[in-house]
Every structure is written in C-alpha cells, then in structure tokens.
Amino acid sequence: MSRKKKKKDDHDEHLGEDWLLPYADLLTLLLALFIVLFASSSVDAQKFQEISSAFNQVFSSGTGIMDFPSPMPQKNSQSLDEYQDKGENDNKEGDKNKQQQSEQQSLSEVQRRVNNYIEKNHLENKLATSLSGEGLLVSIRSNVLFASGSAEVRKQDIKMAKEISDLLVMDIPRSVIISGHTDNIPISNSKYDSNWELSVMRAVNFMKIVLENDKLDPQLFSAKGFGEFQPIASNKTAKGRAKNRRVEILILPKGASTNTQQ
C-alpha cells in the first residue's frame, strides 16, 4: 500500500515540473514576436537577415532569446524619438514647399499684370519681367527714364513710373529692391564722380516717384546702385551696353527681407 502511494507522489511531482518547459518556450516566442514588431518599422535587408538568423537559432537549437545577441546593432539602430523628429522635419519641409508654390502663384499674378501693362503700352523693347526663386524681377531700360548721364527721371516718363507704382500695390505687401545699373563707359560730367554714384541716384530718384503712391509702404522699399559691375550683356557692343543700362525692380517673396539680398 505504501509503495503505490509513493509511486503516485513521484508521478505528481514529475508532472508539476514539466509545465515549466513549454511555458519558457512560449515566453521566448512572445519576446521574439515583440522584437520583430518593434524592428519591422525600419527593417532593411541586413536587419531582416539578422532577425531571420535569430529565429533559426531559436527554433532549431532551442536557444533562449535572452541568450541571443540583439538583431538590431546598437550603432545603427534609431530610437523612436529620431523617427518622430524625422517625421516632423518631413512635415515642415512639405509645408515649406507648399508655401513656396503658393507664393510663386501670387507673384505670377503680379507678373501677369505687369506683362499686360507692357503689351497694352507697346513697351516690349523697353520693359521685361522674369520670375525665379529669388522673386519677380521687372527690368526697365534706363533710356526709358533718364537722359544720358542724368539721374533725374524725365518729365515725359514720370507718368509711366507712377503707373508702375500702381502695379506694385499687392494684396499682401512684399519687400521691394530698386537697383540702378550702368554700362562700363566712364561717366564724363562734373555732377557724378562714377557710374556707381550715377546708378545709385537713378535708383533713389525712381524710388521717390514710386513711393508717392500712398498705397505703398516705404519701409518695404530699398534702393541700391551697382554701377557697371552686374552686366547682363557684353559691354563690347552698343546693343549690349544698352541692355546693361537699366533700372530693376525686384519683388521679393513674402517673408523675405531686403537685408538678406546682395
């Protein structure tokens, strides 16, 4: 009677220990699953191979997951914060691109108005526009506004200068740079010592007329003179020099400052 009881107790004790093995395997598989789920957001070919090797080790040799080296090398792994930062940067870049596209459309509308004015008044050989990432550029031949060697806007051209000022009135005001340019022929009068001084005064005098329009904010305007140092054509020909003698109106994108322009 005592032998049967002893055998029964041994059997119960053996059954009580066997459940630990499948339980440990289950925990191992669960840990492996969690690691795979965590890594799956950024798995590349190398990491996938390492994870696959880890599974082969677990299933074939019975090695516990806690004994196996991490399938994601610490040096190359990225934290959750880094992924969040990347996502925020991508969103900011997308918003910036949308704003730039919207601003280009707005400046395109201003360019259309200026081009209509040029066409209506048959000024194609005297005024021109171009649109770029820097802004909308309106170029005016200096002989349209000034007599040779003079920085005073001719009386017959004051009306045109005022009409151009009306075209600069925008729903969203933007910074504007007015710059004067000359050819490389030295100035030969006593009023101006250099082409640089002549170009500056032409820009200033033209800007004064433009700002007589009370719908424009003088704080958004600046004048610059570049003399002969920014030619757009060769100074070796009369035609090229005529192109270089010009006044330019640069309308900057919204938010840009005249202080950041050269």
MARKETOR-186272 format. One record per residue: x, y, z of N, C-alpha, C in turn; residue number from 1; chain. Coordinates in steps of 0.001 Angstrom, whole numbers, plus 500000, padded with zeros to 6 digits. Layout:
! residues N
      nu      nv      nw     cau     cav     caw      cu      cv      cw  voti  filo
       X       Y       Z       X       Y       Z       X       Y       Z   NUM     A
...
! end
This chain:
! residues 262
      nu      nv      nw     cau     cav     caw      cu      cv      cw  voti  filo
  500836  498816  500000  500000  500000  500000  500885  501252  500000     1     A
  501899  501245  500756  502817  502377  500845  503581  502564  499559     2     A
  503920  501461  498836  504632  501583  497567  503776  502302  496519     3     A
  502498  501922  496445  501614  502565  495474  501485  504059  495752     4     A
  501405  504393  496987  501279  505801  497356  502537  506569  496988     5     A
  503686  505942  497194  504960  506585  496863  505085  506819  495366     6     A
  504692  505804  494564  504755  505948  493118  503839  507073  492651     7     A
  502676  507157  493241  501729  508200  492867  502288  509593  493168     8     A
  502975  509722  494326  503551  511008  494681  504667  511409  493722     9     A
  505486  510403  493307  506560  510679  492345  505998  511158  491024    10     A
  504907  510549  490611  504288  510914  489333  503743  512338  489386    11     A
  503125  512721  490488  502587  514074  490651  503708  515114  490635    12     A
  504822  514762  491283  505946  515695  491319  506535  515910  489930    13     A
  506604  514813  489142  507138  514906  487786  506239  515782  486910    14     A
  504930  515607  487029  504001  516416  486245  504087  517882  486642    15     A
  504326  518133  487905  504414  519508  488362  505585  520266  487768    16     A
  506657  519615  487350  507836  520279  486788  507759  520404  485268    17     A
  507065  519515  484600  507056  519506  483134  506426  520758  482523    18     A
  505514  521372  483219  504845  522532  482619  505774  523724  482438    19     A
  506935  523724  483118  507842  524859  483006  508470  524971  481621    20     A
  508732  523870  480975  509397  523882  479671  508549  524547  478585    21     A
  507338  524107  478356  506526  524803  477336  506247  526251  477704    22     A
  506150  526530  478981  505902  527915  479410  507101  528805  479056    23     A
  508301  528272  479279  509512  529027  478932  509613  529241  477424    24     A
  509247  528190  476651  509270  528342  475187  508275  529390  474729    25     A
  507116  529399  475353  506089  530372  474996  506581  531795  475265    26     A
  507219  531996  476415  507756  533322  476720  508816  533736  475714    27     A
  509657  532748  475321  510700  533034  474339  510105  533504  473019    28     A
  509064  532805  472558  508421  533167  471293  507744  534534  471386    29     A
  507142  534816  472527  506485  536120  472706  507510  537252  472649    30     A
  508660  537043  473318  509699  538061  473273  510206  538277  471847    31     A
  510373  537159  471124  510817  537263  469734  509810  538037  468904    32     A
  508518  537793  469129  507466  538488  468396  507505  539994  468668    33     A
  507675  540372  469930  507710  541793  470272  508896  542485  469617    34     A
  510034  541802  469595  511219  542398  468972  511011  542581  467467    35     A
  510395  541608  466836  510125  541695  465398  509183  542859  465113    36     A
  508123  542983  465920  507169  544082  465722  507842  545435  465892    37     A
  508737  545528  466887  509444  546793  467116  510372  547122  465957    38     A
  511044  546096  465439  512035  546328  464381  511407  546494  463008    39     A
  510157  546023  462818  509562  545966  461485  509331  547336  460877    40     A
  509283  548396  461692  509034  549731  461151  510198  550240  460320    41     A
  511391  549707  460503  512549  550205  459758  513474  549078  459304    42     A
  512921  547925  459020  513763  546783  458646  514340  546996  457260    43     A
  515633  546871  457125  516239  546854  455806  516754  545438  455548    44     A
  517423  545217  454440  517817  543865  454069  518756  543241  455096    45     A
  519696  544020  455596  520667  543481  456551  519983  543103  457869    46     A
  519104  544003  458388  518435  543730  459655  517496  542531  459522    47     A
  516826  542434  458332  515921  541311  458136  516678  539985  458177    48     A
  517874  539973  457585  518675  538759  457596  519077  538391  459012    49     A
  519417  539406  459815  519833  539137  461191  518666  538609  462025    50     A
  517468  539183  461805  516285  538707  462527  515952  537273  462116    51     A
  516093  536994  460804  515826  535636  460320  516774  534633  460962    52     A
  518048  535034  461074  519012  534143  461709  518654  533895  463165    53     A
  518156  534936  463824  517773  534789  465233  516647  533770  465376    54     A
  515673  533833  464469  514576  532866  464525  515068  531444  464287    55     A
  515981  531308  463311  516506  529963  463039  517189  529391  464276    56     A
  517919  530226  464979  518589  529780  466199  517576  529365  467258    57     A
  516509  530173  467393  515510  529874  468425  514801  528564  468141    58     A
  514363  528377  466874  513554  527208  466555  514375  525927  466388    59     A
  515632  526041  465916  516416  524837  465633  517217  524355  466839    60     A
  517832  525304  467576  518700  524870  468659  518079  525002  470033    61     A
  516943  525697  470106  516295  525857  471399  516943  526919  472258    62     A
  517845  527721  471667  518497  528770  472442  517481  529818  472853    63     A
  517502  530235  474071  516577  531247  474560  516876  532594  473934    64     A
  515821  533382  473735  516008  534669  473084  516868  535602  473913    65     A
  516853  535428  475234  517662  536278  476095  519145  535973  475958    66     A
  519476  534768  475417  520877  534388  475247  521419  534799  473886    67     A
  520520  535278  472992  520950  535578  471622  521225  537076  471488    68     A
  522292  537434  470771  522600  538859  470611  521494  539593  469868    69     A
  521332  540883  470121  520268  541679  469523  520401  541702  468012    70     A
  519286  541470  467256  519342  541510  465789  519458  542937  465266    71     A
  519322  543937  466122  519450  545326  465694  520683  545929  466346    72     A
  521791  546068  465603  523007  546619  466192  522746  547997  466776    73     A
  523264  548206  467975  523014  549461  468681  523528  550658  467898    74     A
  524634  550454  467191  525263  551553  466476  524385  552072  465361    75     A
  523645  551150  464682  522874  551534  463518  521393  551732  463815    76     A
  520972  551393  465021  519552  551491  465335  519158  552924  465583    77     A
  517854  553215  465335  517328  554547  465543  516242  554477  466603    78     A
  516233  555446  467471  515243  555472  468530  513928  555993  467997    79     A
  512884  555794  468773  511563  556269  468401  511544  557786  468263    80     A
  512311  558469  469137  512367  559925  469065  512955  560395  467744    81     A
  513967  559657  467244  514593  560038  465983  513608  559904  464829    82     A
  512791  558835  464861  511783  558675  463823  510739  559773  463894    83     A
  510354  560155  465097  509383  561229  465259  509952  562548  464761    84     A
  511240  562796  465076  511879  564021  464607  511933  564053  463082    85     A
  512231  562900  462488  512299  562829  461027  510930  563126  460422    86     A
  509888  562571  461038  508542  562821  460537  508163  564283  460639    87     A
  508535  564929  461740  508242  566349  461905  509002  567184  460883    88     A
  510268  566820  460636  511056  567554  459641  510465  567406  458251    89     A
  509991  566182  457929  509371  565962  456625  508118  566811  456482    90     A
  507331  566903  457568  506108  567713  457527  506436  569188  457335    91     A
  507482  569664  458035  507879  571060  457896  508366  571348  456484    92     A
  509124  570397  455920  509618  570582  454556  508460  570622  453569    93     A
  507461  569752  453800  506287  569755  452936  505519  571058  453027    94     A
  505356  571588  454236  504660  572863  454417  505423  573999  453739    95     A
  506760  573955  453853  507582  574989  453232  507434  574968  451716    96     A
  507419  573759  451132  507266  573645  449686  505903  574166  449237    97     A
  504860  573885  450023  503522  574381  449686  503482  575899  449730    98     A
  504128  576482  450739  504157  577936  450852  504904  578563  449675    99     A
  506005  577928  449270  506770  578441  448135  505960  578380  446851   100     A
  505230  577277  446670  504390  577147  445480  503287  578193  445473   101     A
  502678  578414  446638  501628  579428  446742  502166  580821  446457   102     A
  503377  581109  446960  503987  582417  446743  504341  582616  445278   103     A
  504812  581564  444630  505122  581654  443203  503861  581962  442397   104     A
  502738  581369  442772  501477  581641  442092  501061  583096  442276   105     A
  501246  583628  443499  500893  585021  443766  501758  585968  442943   106     A
  503075  585689  442897  503966  586534  442108  503689  586392  440614   107     A
  503232  585229  440199  502865  585032  438790  501703  585944  438402   108     A
  500782  586144  439340  499662  587047  439083  500136  588487  438932   109     A
  501098  588905  439772  501677  590249  439635  502397  590361  438293   110     A
  503132  589325  437921  503834  589333  436638  502848  589457  435478   111     A
  501716  588784  435582  500702  588860  434518  500193  590295  434362   112     A
  499978  590986  435486  499515  592370  435435  500551  593270  434771   113     A
  501827  593069  435133  502897  593887  434542  503017  593606  433047   114     A
  502946  592336  432677  503049  591973  431257  501893  592544  430448   115     A
  500701  592562  431044  499551  593171  430357  499780  594664  430137   116     A
  500380  595312  431139  500694  596741  431005  501720  596958  429896   117     A
  502744  596122  429859  503779  596235  428828  503173  596066  427433   118     A
  502316  595044  427295  501705  594777  425990  500754  595904  425577   119     A
  499968  596382  426523  498997  597446  426231  499684  598720  425770   120     A
  500847  599020  426344  501558  600265  426020  502702  600063  425035   121     A
  502795  598860  424471  503805  598546  423452  505223  598859  423940   122     A
  505509  598343  425140  506808  598593  425754  507688  597338  425776   123     A
  507435  596403  424868  508168  595139  424879  509686  595319  424741   124     A
  510111  596362  424048  511544  596599  423855  512157  597444  424968   125     A
  511330  597837  425940  511807  598722  426992  511668  598119  428387   126     A
  510658  597258  428583  510436  596614  429877  510388  595102  429689   127     A
  510819  594381  430708  510765  592917  430659  510601  592379  432076   128     A
  510018  591199  432198  509837  590571  433516  510403  589158  433494   129     A
  510812  588695  434663  511258  587310  434817  510959  586877  436248   130     A
  510543  585634  436393  510169  585104  437704  511093  583952  438058   131     A
  511651  584003  439275  512549  582938  439748  512326  582746  441238   132     A
  513113  581843  441828  513009  581623  443256  513399  582850  444062   133     A
  514180  583740  443457  514594  584962  444135  513453  585966  444223   134     A
  512513  585899  443281  511384  586816  443272  511013  587207  441848   135     A
  510175  588243  441725  509763  588755  440410  510623  589968  440065   136     A
  511303  589902  438931  512193  590980  438503  511568  591722  437330   137     A
  511437  593045  437477  510972  593915  436392  512152  594784  435982   138     A
  512567  594660  434739  513738  595390  434243  513288  596496  433295   139     A
  513803  597724  433538  513444  598889  432727  514715  599471  432134   140     A
  514748  599628  430825  515914  600246  430192  516071  601666  430723   141     A
  517277  602049  431077  517483  603374  431674  517155  604499  430698   142     A
  517297  604245  429373  516999  605315  428417  515506  605583  428305   143     A
  514688  604691  428966  513258  604950  429032  512981  606045  430052   144     A
  513784  606130  431097  513531  607023  432217  514472  608217  432288   145     A
  515714  608066  431803  516743  609075  432047  517426  609505  430749   146     A
  517815  610744  430733  518695  611209  429659  520103  610716  429942   147     A
  520949  610688  428917  522307  610186  429078  523058  610990  430130   148     A
  523677  610274  431099  524467  610917  432139  523648  611587  433217   149     A
  522314  611452  433190  521459  612118  434172  520780  611096  435074   150     A
  520502  611500  436310  519798  610639  437258  518382  611133  437524   151     A
  517969  612209  436852  516623  612741  437029  515672  612069  436044   152     A
  514542  611557  436576  513552  610933  435710  512959  611993  434784   153     A
  512942  611702  433489  512432  612672  432524  510951  612937  432756   154     A
  510534  614166  432511  509146  614549  432777  508163  613676  432012   155     A
  508506  613338  430769  507586  612528  429963  507477  611079  430455   156     A
  508393  610690  431354  508384  609307  431848  507875  609197  433282   157     A
  507568  610349  433909  507057  610314  435275  505716  609571  435326   158     A
  504872  609774  434322  503573  609093  434285  503769  607573  434287   159     A
  504716  607085  433475  504956  605644  433427  505461  605134  434766   160     A
  506324  605902  435432  506834  605487  436737  505694  605359  437741   161     A
  504735  606278  437678  503594  606214  438589  502675  605036  438249   162     A
  502530  604741  436976  501714  603584  436585  502363  602288  437062   163     A
  503689  602230  437002  504392  601046  437515  504178  600927  439021   164     A
  504129  602068  439718  503899  602011  441167  502535  601402  441482   165     A
  501540  601662  440639  500215  601060  440844  500279  599544  440711   166     A
  501159  599062  439835  501294  597621  439642  501962  596949  440844   167     A
  502640  597750  441659  503332  597203  442835  502430  597121  444065   168     A
  501202  597619  443936  500241  597510  445041  499686  596091  445028   169     A
  499937  595338  446103  499550  593929  446181  498700  593683  447421   170     A
  497865  592657  447345  497031  592302  448500  497896  592006  449718   171     A
  498992  591283  449494  499959  591006  450559  501235  591777  450227   172     A
  501514  592879  450935  502705  593679  450623  503982  592848  450750   173     A
  504931  593115  449873  506203  592407  449871  507342  593410  449785   174     A
  508505  592990  450246  509680  593856  450165  510100  594030  448706   175     A
  510584  595241  448381  510961  595572  447002  512339  596235  447011   176     A
  513201  595770  446117  514527  596375  445939  514573  597032  444563   177     A
  514903  598312  444527  515073  599024  443260  516565  599276  443083   178     A
  517117  598803  441983  518565  598919  441773  518869  599575  440433   179     A
  519959  600360  440418  520415  601007  439199  521664  600337  438660   180     A
  521773  600270  437330  522919  599629  436674  523346  600483  435474   181     A
  524631  600475  435165  525161  601229  434019  526023  600318  433155   182     A
  526476  600866  432018  527487  600156  431237  528857  600501  431806   183     A
  529930  600101  431117  531278  600321  431670  531971  601542  431090   184     A
  531224  602372  430361  531821  603611  429839  531912  604622  430978   185     A
  533109  605140  431274  533257  606086  432395  532367  607304  432210   186     A
  531782  607761  433294  530932  608953  433250  531806  610179  433005   187     A
  531307  611117  432206  532145  612266  431842  531410  613571  432116   188     A
  530944  613742  433343  530397  615046  433725  530790  615342  435167   189     A
  530610  616574  435559  531074  617015  436870  530095  616684  437989   190     A
  528880  616269  437655  527870  616023  438686  528082  614693  439388   191     A
  528558  613682  438661  528744  612344  439237  530181  611888  439017   192     A
  530790  611409  440067  532189  611008  440001  532379  609624  439381   193     A
  531327  608808  439383  531481  607434  438887  530136  606880  438438   194     A
  530203  605798  437682  528980  605106  437269  528235  604554  438481   195     A
  528990  604190  439495  528349  603674  440718  527449  604736  441335   196     A
  527977  605976  441439  527177  607062  442023  525967  607366  441150   197     A
  526135  607345  439834  525024  607582  438914  523945  606518  439086   198     A
  524366  605259  439197  523390  604172  439315  522606  604264  440619   199     A
  523285  604654  441695  522598  604799  442979  521534  605886  442907   200     A
  521893  607060  442361  520955  608175  442314  519789  607897  441376   201     A
  520009  607136  440319  518888  606766  439439  517897  605883  440191   202     A
  518414  604937  440947  517533  604069  441726  516760  604866  442772   203     A
  517443  605776  443452  516810  606577  444504  515734  607485  443919   204     A
  516040  608156  442830  515085  609101  442244  513863  608380  441671   205     A
  514087  607231  441081  512948  606459  440584  512094  605989  441758   206     A
  512742  605543  442844  512004  605065  444007  511181  606182  444640   207     A
  511689  607404  444636  510951  608536  445197  509610  608716  444491   208     A
  509621  608612  443180  508367  608762  442425  507423  607612  442716   209     A
  507968  606397  442775  507139  605224  443059  506456  605377  444417   210     A
  507186  605883  445409  506652  605964  446771  505734  607167  446988   211     A
  505500  607961  445937  504449  608977  446025  503079  608319  446081   212     A
  503031  607051  445723  501802  606266  445836  501594  605913  447306   213     A
  500562  606499  447925  500361  606307  449364  499853  604910  449717   214     A
  499615  604062  448717  499208  602681  448982  500407  601761  449211   215     A
  501596  602307  449010  502817  601532  449201  503475  601922  450524   216     A
  504104  600938  451167  504762  601150  452461  506253  601410  452238   217     A
  506736  602620  452513  508165  602931  452301  509105  602015  453071   218     A
  508639  601454  454196  509506  600580  454986  509889  599306  454229   219     A
  509114  598964  453217  509378  597736  452466  510279  597973  451255   220     A
  510714  599216  451039  511498  599556  449846  512939  599891  450214   221     A
  513838  599542  449319  515239  599940  449450  515809  600197  448062   222     A
  516838  601034  447993  517469  601377  446714  518942  601006  446761   223     A
  519428  600495  445640  520833  600102  445544  521394  600513  444185   224     A
  522695  600715  444142  523367  601012  442889  524539  600067  442682   225     A
  524636  599492  441493  525697  598513  441219  526665  598993  440135   226     A
  526445  600226  439616  527343  600716  438574  527387  599771  437388   227     A
  528625  599508  436915  528797  598611  435766  529117  597172  436176   228     A
  528976  596857  437469  529532  595614  437984  528581  594406  437934   229     A
  527384  594583  437436  526477  593443  437249  525858  593490  435852   230     A
  526693  593370  434806  526164  593434  433435  525346  592186  433093   231     A
  524362  592348  432231  523579  591213  431731  523899  590936  430268   232     A
  524760  591759  429675  525179  591576  428282  526604  592101  428143   233     A
  527186  591868  426995  528559  592311  426755  528610  593826  426583   234     A
  529601  594437  427197  529808  595876  427040  530635  596208  425801   235     A
  530957  595202  424993  531776  595426  423810  530969  595961  422632   236     A
  529652  595859  422715  528791  596337  421632  527816  597379  422165   237     A
  527341  598233  421288  526373  599265  421671  525074  598623  422149   238     A
  524665  597539  421520  523436  596845  421908  523571  596252  423304   239     A
  524723  595667  423594  524954  595089  424913  524995  596160  425996   240     A
  525662  597284  425694  525735  598370  426679  524348  598944  426963   241     A
  523502  598998  425942  522139  599500  426135  521354  598598  427086   242     A
  521577  597296  427000  520896  596367  427908  521398  596519  429341   243     A
  522687  596833  429468  523264  596956  430811  522823  598236  431520   244     A
  522454  599248  430763  521954  600491  431370  520472  600294  431691   245     A
  520198  600045  432966  518828  599663  433323  518536  599972  434785   246     A
  517249  600004  435098  516764  600038  436469  515950  598772  436690   247     A
  516197  598101  437805  515498  596846  438084  514661  596959  439349   248     A
  513480  596374  439282  512588  596296  440444  512467  594825  440808   249     A
  512971  594464  441975  512903  593074  442426  511878  592967  443548   250     A
  510790  592235  443277  509748  591995  444281  510068  590676  444960   251     A
  510372  590724  446240  510800  589532  446966  509608  588688  447391   252     A
  509815  587380  447568  508744  586527  448101  508319  586978  449490   253     A
  507104  586649  449854  506576  587035  451163  507466  586497  452271   254     A
  507789  587350  453226  508617  586944  454360  510090  587209  454153   255     A
  510534  587425  452902  511948  587717  452645  512229  589170  452972   256     A
  513455  589417  453432  513844  590765  453833  514852  591343  452843   257     A
  514770  592650  452622  515752  593294  451746  517151  593243  452327   258     A
  517252  593026  453638  518571  592960  454277  519333  591716  453896   259     A
  518615  590665  453413  519270  589404  453075  519718  589383  451620   260     A
  519375  590403  450837  519712  590432  449426  521032  591156  449221   261     A
  521752  590721  448193  523031  591355  447865  522784  592565  446959   262     A
! end
